[in-house]
């Protein structure tokens, strides 16, 4: 007998080089179609089949693998030679990371005893589930970014499943990082990240129309301008509808950034419209993510995670209760930050969702 198989994707087939000499499978692509249910994705995949003897394959199947190479969904596909496409629903998207789409086809030419190598990975066969992007211009703000990502990347549901706020996006064709924690990002990197994640967090220096991202190798300052968001050509109306929440934790950034992203479709955003203390804003932010993503206690009562607007207010409880003996004017900075908070819209980060809210 002959074991003729063609595979596109990583996972179990990467080491197999026993490929059919007659049957070819190519042009595998995956396109996100949004959500089919809470935390479950809908996709359309396509591929092309060809055979030197014009014999259709014996069978064709697809499989979707998690970042840990566990099969999330599988099934049969069309055996027709030529271009094929199919929609599938309810793909579990609980886990952040790179998912792999595999299409395999079994040759139906019983006289074929020869084999030839075939590329194991076709362009377009991967998609990315990104929980959030957390951007900082470095010390002392980088700790805020890591804290935010830790909370956003793992949200525990009542059903016991670990999940994350995420948006399904194609695998970037470059090595440019657009998710996770990014320190000293490039301006265009921050801009693209805003367009490719469900939650955007910035912690660092800012002003009323720009976010400071650090310095380049020549010592020149790097800034992310709000004009890139307000510009309808660069950020068309509705293009940020995937954005669940954006936090701009920097001086004066609340004057323009929160309203700008909500105007382009984001569910909610938060910032501060005056200068704020580095220490106070760090203490506040770490408490904010706790209240927005985890169950918390007040007195003897246990409450589910708060909305972002509620969490923002609750976080100041932790700030006021923190001992500030080293700084006698800390109450002044706390009160000024509290009074300068700007919240546009409101939403929940818990339970974790993919893109727009589904209740």
Phi and psi in degrees as a GROMACS rama.xvg file:
@    title "Ramachandran Plot"
@    xaxis  label "Phi"
@    yaxis  label "Psi"
@TYPE xy
-129.974  141.971  UNK-2
-105.728  89.7892  UNK-3
-102.421  118.317  UNK-4
-146.007  140.569  UNK-5
-119.379  134.216  UNK-6
-130.84  144.357  UNK-7
-122.405  121.025  UNK-8
130.679  176.007  UNK-9
-89.3959  -150.888  UNK-10
76.1284  -137.241  UNK-11
-63.5762  -19.361  UNK-12
-98.9775  -1.72834  UNK-13
-61.3384  -33.7034  UNK-14
-88.0456  -7.22058  UNK-15
-85.101  123.629  UNK-16
-117.361  18.1415  UNK-17
-90.8358  84.0553  UNK-18
-105.719  147.662  UNK-19
-67.121  139.626  UNK-20
-81.0149  -20.5226  UNK-21
-97.0907  -46.6908  UNK-22
-87.117  132.468  UNK-23
-127.214  141.466  UNK-24
-126.773  127.233  UNK-25
-148.4  179.253  UNK-26
55.0534  40.0137  UNK-27
-74.2402  130.569  UNK-28
-143.829  149.479  UNK-29
-127.91  133.813  UNK-30
-128.461  129.303  UNK-31
-73.5491  134.33  UNK-32
-111.694  18.936  UNK-33
91.947  -147.301  UNK-34
-110.351  145.199  UNK-35
-104.932  -17.35  UNK-36
-166.803  175.027  UNK-37
-60.4602  124.836  UNK-38
62.0283  22.1922  UNK-39
-130.271  132.299  UNK-40
-100.021  158.457  UNK-41
-119.111  133.318  UNK-42
-134.245  155.429  UNK-43
-119.98  122.99  UNK-44
-117.579  152.724  UNK-45
-138.082  157.298  UNK-46
-163.975  166.12  UNK-47
-124.935  138.192  UNK-48
-117.741  138.292  UNK-49
-144.584  150.977  UNK-50
-141.83  132.753  UNK-51
-60.4749  -28.7906  UNK-52
-100.827  9.04258  UNK-53
55.7607  35.6462  UNK-54
-102.676  118.702  UNK-55
-60.3219  150.641  UNK-56
-66.3217  160.746  UNK-57
-69.3924  -38.6796  UNK-58
-160.154  154.943  UNK-59
-137.572  132.29  UNK-60
-134.095  162.494  UNK-61
-127.075  154.915  UNK-62
-145.584  142.568  UNK-63
-113.145  124.122  UNK-64
-109.465  141.509  UNK-65
-75.1191  172.286  UNK-66
-59.4096  -20.5481  UNK-67
-98.0256  15.5615  UNK-68
65.2334  29.8593  UNK-69
-92.846  138.675  UNK-70
-73.4348  119.392  UNK-71
-90.9272  -32.8331  UNK-72
-163.444  144.814  UNK-73
-150.983  162.635  UNK-74
179.234  -177.352  UNK-75
-92.5807  156.221  UNK-76
-132.785  176.776  UNK-77
-69.4578  142.403  UNK-78
-100.433  7.45646  UNK-79
-68.3604  136.684  UNK-80
-70.9113  144.595  UNK-81
106.978  -158.998  UNK-82
-82.2316  137.665  UNK-83
-133.897  151.456  UNK-84
-147.374  154.711  UNK-85
-157.285  144.745  UNK-86
-103.337  141.343  UNK-87
-132.727  148.519  UNK-88
-124.114  170.935  UNK-89
58.6246  43.2054  UNK-90
-84.1839  119.809  UNK-91
-65.1836  123.568  UNK-92
-117.59  39.1946  UNK-93
-68.715  -27.496  UNK-94
-108.001  133.402  UNK-95
-80.1311  150.616  UNK-96
133.759  -171.967  UNK-97
-89.2185  121.063  UNK-98
-99.6136  150.431  UNK-99
-120.991  134.826  UNK-100
-105.774  121.153  UNK-101
-116.312  129.976  UNK-102
-118.58  128.9  UNK-103
-128.964  149.64  UNK-104
-141.193  139.297  UNK-105
-104.194  126.132  UNK-106
-64.115  140.609  UNK-107
-107.47  9.11587  UNK-108
-89.4804  99.5132  UNK-109
-67.8922  -17.7427  UNK-110
-90.5119  -0.886952  UNK-111
-84.1334  111.411  UNK-112
-114.553  0.284275  UNK-113
-105.689  154.341  UNK-114
-136.023  155.91  UNK-115
-143.151  149.612  UNK-116
-61.4655  150.41  UNK-117
-138.68  140.18  UNK-118
-53.3673  134.852  UNK-119
-84.9359  -14.9321  UNK-120
-137.128  122.213  UNK-121
-98.2649  144.947  UNK-122
-58.7453  134.314  UNK-123
94.9362  2.57197  UNK-124
-90.8426  -1.70149  UNK-125
-112.82  150.193  UNK-126
-136.36  160.117  UNK-127
-118.883  135.678  UNK-128
-107.748  110.889  UNK-129
-108.695  121.534  UNK-130
-71.9157  -41.9019  UNK-131
-174.791  166.06  UNK-132
-123.747  132.483  UNK-133
-124.457  115.072  UNK-134
-114.163  136.404  UNK-135
-141.345  152.088  UNK-136
-92.5764  16.0843  UNK-137
110.667  -168.416  UNK-138
-58.1693  139.848  UNK-139
-94.6745  15.6393  UNK-140
-91.245  -15.5402  UNK-141
-60.7637  -32.1199  UNK-142
-62.0944  -33.473  UNK-143
-63.7592  -42.0667  UNK-144
-64.3736  -44.622  UNK-145
-64.758  -38.4524  UNK-146
-64.5031  -43.6958  UNK-147
-61.1947  -45.6788  UNK-148
-66.5436  -35.3726  UNK-149
-60.43  -43.4652  UNK-150
-71.356  -40.8096  UNK-151
-75.8573  -28.706  UNK-152
-79.421  -10.653  UNK-153
-147.822  98.7819  UNK-154
-114.043  123.259  UNK-155
-85.9075  127.537  UNK-156
-91.9483  158.942  UNK-157
-57.2419  -27.1915  UNK-158
-79.8333  2.37275  UNK-159
86.9771  0.760564  UNK-160
-91.7855  138.724  UNK-161
-83.823  133.079  UNK-162
-140.624  -176.774  UNK-163
-151.781  150.936  UNK-164
-71.1325  124.322  UNK-165
-154.728  158.891  UNK-166
-127.651  132.408  UNK-167
-77.6069  123.31  UNK-168
-134.137  152.936  UNK-169
-67.0484  155.238  UNK-170
-64.9195  124.043  UNK-171
-56.832  141.739  UNK-172
-82.4787  -3.69197  UNK-173
-118.185  176.993  UNK-174
-86.9842  8.71796  UNK-175
-67.6501  124.516  UNK-176
-77.9748  132.465  UNK-177
-132.234  11.696  UNK-178
-146.495  170.571  UNK-179
79.7434  -149.134  UNK-180
-98.712  124.553  UNK-181
-123.084  117.763  UNK-182
-102.644  133.585  UNK-183
60.624  49.7772  UNK-184
-70.0459  158.211  UNK-185
-78.7592  150.642  UNK-186
-56.3145  -45.8508  UNK-187
-68.6242  -26.8378  UNK-188
-67.2359  -42.8852  UNK-189
-65.0172  -40.2534  UNK-190
-63.8038  -46.6397  UNK-191
-66.6012  -35.6719  UNK-192
-62.8488  -36.6613  UNK-193
-60.21  -33.2158  UNK-194
-87.7144  -2.0275  UNK-195
-128.374  11.3205  UNK-196
-135.986  154.461  UNK-197
-79.101  -27.3622  UNK-198
-130.755  132.799  UNK-199
-121.236  125.906  UNK-200
-125.656  130.069  UNK-201
-124.975  133.683  UNK-202
-134.75  116.868  UNK-203
165.269  -165.34  UNK-204
-77.3456  149.251  UNK-205
-159.441  177.947  UNK-206
-142.451  -168.339  UNK-207
-67.2858  -18.3893  UNK-208
-135.066  8.08664  UNK-209
-151.365  153.518  UNK-210
-111.851  130.707  UNK-211
-84.2631  124.78  UNK-212
-109.639  7.63501  UNK-213
107.854  -160.044  UNK-214
-122  149.844  UNK-215
-84.0888  -175.03  UNK-216
-64.5814  -23.7324  UNK-217
-89.5309  -0.580854  UNK-218
89.9985  4.66133  UNK-219
-79.7414  135.402  UNK-220
-69.4949  145.323  UNK-221
-113.898  130.564  UNK-222
-131.512  142.173  UNK-223
-105.339  111.71  UNK-224
-87.5233  142.353  UNK-225
-67.3032  -19.0681  UNK-226
-62.0856  -28.2419  UNK-227
-66.1923  -28.1374  UNK-228
-84.7139  -40.7796  UNK-229
-71.9783  -26.6162  UNK-230
-68.363  120.025  UNK-231
-70.0147  -18.3979  UNK-232
-79.1244  -44.9291  UNK-233
-75.1658  -37.9588  UNK-234
-130.981  86.7251  UNK-235
-60.523  154.179  UNK-236
-54.3574  131.795  UNK-237
85.811  -5.97077  UNK-238
-73.4233  -12.0137  UNK-239
-106.518  23.7333  UNK-240
-68.6931  -15.6136  UNK-241
-77.7136  -15.3073  UNK-242
-80.6114  113.528  UNK-243
-73.5359  -46.3757  UNK-244
-157.278  143.627  UNK-245
-131.767  129.461  UNK-246
-112.458  125.496  UNK-247
-115.096  89.0032  UNK-248
-94.5683  76.8024  UNK-249
-154.613  159.706  UNK-250
-56.908  130.74  UNK-251
66.0921  -7.53194  UNK-252
-63.4323  -24.157  UNK-253
-66.948  -11.5375  UNK-254
-67.7188  -30.8643  UNK-255
-132.174  -41.2457  UNK-256
-62.6931  -48.0716  UNK-257
-57.8293  -46.301  UNK-258
-67.1852  -35.0053  UNK-259
-62.7817  -45.5967  UNK-260
-72.257  -34.896  UNK-261
-68.3024  -36.3022  UNK-262
-60.8555  -27.0669  UNK-263
-97.8956  11.0027  UNK-264
119.687  -11.2095  UNK-265
-62.7656  148.503  UNK-266
-72.2497  -41.7505  UNK-267
-158.509  156.711  UNK-268
-154.523  160.024  UNK-269
-147.225  143.793  UNK-270
-162.732  -171.503  UNK-271
-131.513  135.148  UNK-272
-97.8963  14.406  UNK-273
-139.093  176.491  UNK-274
-67.8319  140.407  UNK-275
-130.308  155.314  UNK-276
-75.3363  136.699  UNK-277
-60.275  -47.452  UNK-278
-67.6799  -42.4719  UNK-279
-65.824  -43.4869  UNK-280
-67.8393  -31.8771  UNK-281
-69.325  -43.8466  UNK-282
-61.9832  -43.1788  UNK-283
-63.8428  -46.0934  UNK-284
-64.3097  -40.8204  UNK-285
-64.8667  -34.6897  UNK-286
-72.8716  -35.5799  UNK-287
-57.9933  -49.0561  UNK-288
-64.9994  -32.5269  UNK-289
-62.9597  -47.9246  UNK-290
-70.3842  -28.3097  UNK-291
-84.1145  -18.0054  UNK-292
-125.815  -7.43293  UNK-293
-130.696  154.235  UNK-294
-63.6193  145.399  UNK-295
-140.218  163.817  UNK-296
-116.296  141.923  UNK-297
-129.099  110.648  UNK-298
67.84  -124.668  UNK-299
-99.9464  2.34331  UNK-300
-100.405  147.22  UNK-301
-108.929  131.441  UNK-302
-120.658  149.122  UNK-303
-72.7565  163.681  UNK-304
-52.2324  141.805  UNK-305
-84.1729  165.202  UNK-306
-67.8829  166.779  UNK-307
-64.5382  -35.5312  UNK-308
-67.4515  -41.8873  UNK-309
-68.0273  -42.4779  UNK-310
-62.296  -36.1395  UNK-311
-61.9745  -39.8573  UNK-312
-73.3734  -42.2569  UNK-313
-62.019  -33.4994  UNK-314
-62.5199  -28.7375  UNK-315
-69.7108  -20.109  UNK-316
-59.7232  -45.3387  UNK-317
-65.3785  -35.9892  UNK-318
-66.9255  -44.9947  UNK-319
-67.9626  -33.8199  UNK-320
-78.6711  -16.502  UNK-321
-68.5427  135.226  UNK-322
-68.4682  123.293  UNK-323
-115.549  34.1864  UNK-324
-58.2363  -29.1311  UNK-325
-71.2867  -16.2774  UNK-326
-134.551  97.2343  UNK-327
-65.739  -18.5986  UNK-328
-99.4805  11.5124  UNK-329
-54.9752  -41.9165  UNK-330
-55.5348  -33.6393  UNK-331
-63.4371  -46.0655  UNK-332
-66.4239  -38.0185  UNK-333
-64.4942  -47.538  UNK-334
-63.4517  -39.9055  UNK-335
-65.5895  -41.4417  UNK-336
-65.318  -41.9985  UNK-337
-61.7645  -41.7908  UNK-338
-73.0799  -22.2889  UNK-339
-94.126  1.28564  UNK-340
-68.0363  133.003  UNK-341
-119.632  117.878  UNK-342
-116.566  121.137  UNK-343
-113.497  116.561  UNK-344
77.3524  -179.537  UNK-345
-157.454  147.838  UNK-346
-162.472  173.787  UNK-347
-112.534  137.197  UNK-348
-92.6035  -5.21723  UNK-349
-133.258  133.875  UNK-350
-67.3584  154.638  UNK-351
-59.4856  143.527  UNK-352
-132.366  165.907  UNK-353
-109.267  109.571  UNK-354
70.9153  -133.082  UNK-355
-67.0581  156.331  UNK-356
-67.2838  136.273  UNK-357
-128.771  121.614  UNK-358
